[in-house]
């Protein structure tokens, strides 16, 4: 399991892939992310398949802001609950 978000350039973003054993857990995870996006006003690029969800959060500045950092930590927390 990847514990860290990966920072990427061009465009500046952080990314992470989350692995799941059951598709039903992906649905639950995505519902939590949807609510979090509406609460925080951050809308990452999301892709998913049979056993994974990948997220890319595009940064507003040159470094991750506290808002973006908190958002990524909330997502990690939701994943650990699965």
GUDO-588079 format. One record per residue (C-alpha): residue number from 1; residue in three letters; x negated, y negated, z negated. Coordinates in steps of 0.2 Angstrom, whole numbers, plus 5000, padded with zeros to 4 digits. Layout:
BEGIN
+-----+-----+------+-------+------+
|   i |  aa | east | north |   up |
+-----+-----+------+-------+------+
| NUM | ALA |    X |     Y |    Z |
...
+-----+-----+------+-------+------+
END
This chain:
BEGIN
+-----+-----+------+-------+------+
|   i |  aa | east | north |   up |
+-----+-----+------+-------+------+
|   1 | UNK | 5000 |  5000 | 5000 |
|   2 | UNK | 4993 |  4983 | 5005 |
|   3 | UNK | 4994 |  4972 | 4990 |
|   4 | UNK | 4988 |  4956 | 4998 |
|   5 | UNK | 4995 |  4945 | 5011 |
|   6 | UNK | 4983 |  4943 | 5026 |
|   7 | UNK | 4980 |  4925 | 5032 |
|   8 | UNK | 4979 |  4922 | 5051 |
|   9 | UNK | 4975 |  4908 | 5062 |
|  10 | UNK | 4982 |  4901 | 5078 |
|  11 | UNK | 4996 |  4898 | 5072 |
|  12 | UNK | 4992 |  4897 | 5054 |
|  13 | UNK | 5002 |  4910 | 5044 |
|  14 | UNK | 5001 |  4924 | 5031 |
|  15 | UNK | 5007 |  4941 | 5036 |
|  16 | UNK | 5011 |  4958 | 5027 |
|  17 | UNK | 5018 |  4975 | 5032 |
|  18 | UNK | 5029 |  4984 | 5019 |
|  19 | UNK | 5031 |  5003 | 5021 |
|  20 | UNK | 5047 |  5013 | 5016 |
|  21 | UNK | 5051 |  5031 | 5014 |
|  22 | UNK | 5070 |  5029 | 5018 |
|  23 | UNK | 5079 |  5017 | 5030 |
|  24 | UNK | 5092 |  5013 | 5017 |
|  25 | UNK | 5079 |  5005 | 5007 |
|  26 | UNK | 5074 |  4993 | 5021 |
|  27 | UNK | 5092 |  4987 | 5022 |
|  28 | UNK | 5092 |  4983 | 5004 |
|  29 | UNK | 5075 |  4974 | 5005 |
|  30 | UNK | 5081 |  4964 | 5020 |
|  31 | UNK | 5097 |  4958 | 5011 |
|  32 | UNK | 5086 |  4952 | 4997 |
|  33 | UNK | 5075 |  4943 | 5009 |
|  34 | UNK | 5090 |  4935 | 5018 |
|  35 | UNK | 5096 |  4927 | 5001 |
|  36 | UNK | 5079 |  4922 | 4997 |
|  37 | UNK | 5077 |  4913 | 5013 |
|  38 | UNK | 5093 |  4903 | 5011 |
|  39 | UNK | 5088 |  4898 | 4993 |
|  40 | UNK | 5070 |  4893 | 4997 |
|  41 | UNK | 5072 |  4886 | 5015 |
|  42 | UNK | 5058 |  4897 | 5022 |
|  43 | UNK | 5062 |  4908 | 5037 |
|  44 | UNK | 5048 |  4920 | 5041 |
|  45 | UNK | 5047 |  4930 | 5057 |
|  46 | UNK | 5053 |  4947 | 5053 |
|  47 | UNK | 5051 |  4964 | 5062 |
|  48 | UNK | 5056 |  4981 | 5057 |
|  49 | UNK | 5057 |  4999 | 5062 |
|  50 | UNK | 5062 |  5016 | 5055 |
|  51 | UNK | 5050 |  5015 | 5040 |
|  52 | UNK | 5043 |  4997 | 5039 |
|  53 | UNK | 5046 |  4978 | 5038 |
|  54 | UNK | 5033 |  4966 | 5044 |
|  55 | UNK | 5034 |  4947 | 5039 |
|  56 | UNK | 5025 |  4932 | 5045 |
|  57 | UNK | 5026 |  4916 | 5035 |
|  58 | UNK | 5020 |  4901 | 5046 |
|  59 | UNK | 5012 |  4888 | 5034 |
|  60 | UNK | 5017 |  4870 | 5035 |
|  61 | UNK | 4999 |  4864 | 5030 |
|  62 | UNK | 4981 |  4870 | 5031 |
|  63 | UNK | 4983 |  4880 | 5015 |
|  64 | UNK | 4997 |  4890 | 5007 |
|  65 | UNK | 5008 |  4879 | 4997 |
|  66 | UNK | 5016 |  4883 | 4980 |
|  67 | UNK | 5033 |  4885 | 4989 |
|  68 | UNK | 5026 |  4897 | 5001 |
|  69 | UNK | 5016 |  4906 | 4988 |
|  70 | UNK | 5031 |  4908 | 4976 |
|  71 | UNK | 5041 |  4914 | 4991 |
|  72 | UNK | 5028 |  4928 | 4995 |
|  73 | UNK | 5027 |  4933 | 4977 |
|  74 | UNK | 5046 |  4935 | 4976 |
|  75 | UNK | 5046 |  4946 | 4992 |
|  76 | UNK | 5032 |  4957 | 4984 |
|  77 | UNK | 5043 |  4958 | 4968 |
|  78 | UNK | 5058 |  4964 | 4978 |
|  79 | UNK | 5047 |  4977 | 4987 |
|  80 | UNK | 5041 |  4984 | 4970 |
|  81 | UNK | 5059 |  4986 | 4965 |
|  82 | UNK | 5062 |  4998 | 4979 |
+-----+-----+------+-------+------+
END
